[in-house]
Amino acid sequence: MAFDPENFKFETPQFDARFPNQNQSKHCAQSYVDYHKCVNVKGEEFEPCKIFFKTFTSLCPVDWVEKWDDQREAGKFPVKMD
């Protein structure tokens, strides 16, 4: 999904009971993994995948996402996305 600054709408992620604490690092990482697994199975246009995308783009630092993208492209990401 590409970022479109003209149609950008700021939204906060929904509450996830798996991550009740203030530190949202695990929520960020899990949402990143869930998004890519979802896209691999259902495609980018599947609505629940878009929720994971919004969540990880809201919570994760850009540097982390870039690092994880590089690792996935190199086949060195520690989680299997199949």
N, C-alpha and C positions, 0 to 999 in steps of 0.2 A: 504494500500500500504506500503510495507516495504522499508526501505532505503537501497540502494545498493551503497556502497562507490566506488566500482570499475567503475560503469557506471554513476556516478554522473556528471551532467552537470549543472553548475550554470546558472540560468536564472532569470531575474527580472520579476516581475508580469507586466501584460499589464495594460495600463491606463484604469481606470474605472471612468467615468464622475460622478458617484454618490459620489465619494470621491476625490474631487479636491484639498484638502488641504494637507499640508505636514504631518500632523499627520495621520498615517495610521491605528490607532487602530480599528476604525469602519470597515475599509476595511478588516482587519485581521479577526475580529469576524464574519462579514457577510460571508466571504469566507469559514470559518470553518462551519458555519451553512449550507450554500449552498452546500458544498461538501457532508455533511452527508445526507441532504435531497435528493440530486441527486443520491447518492449511494443506498439509500433506495428504490428509484423508478426505476432507470435504471441499477444499478450494477457498480462495480468498473472499468470495462473495457470500459465504455461509455466515449468517448473522452472529452466532456465538463466537466465531473466530474474530470478528470485528471487536467484540467486547474484550477479548484477551489482548488484542492489538492496542486498544485505547488504554487498557490498564498498564501494560508494560511501558508504553510510551509516556504515560503520565508519571510512573513511579521510578523508572530506571534512568540513571545518568546516561547521557549520550555516549560517553566513552565506553561504558560497559557494553552497550548494544553494539557499537562498532567492533569492539574486541570479540564479542560472541559471534558476530556475523563473519568476521575474518576466520575464527576458529571453525565455524560450520563449513565455510567454503574450502578450508584446508583439510576437512575431514578429521579435525582434532577436538571437536566439541565434546565435552565429557558425557553428554547425555545422548542416547540414540533417539532420533526423531522419526523413526519408522512407525 
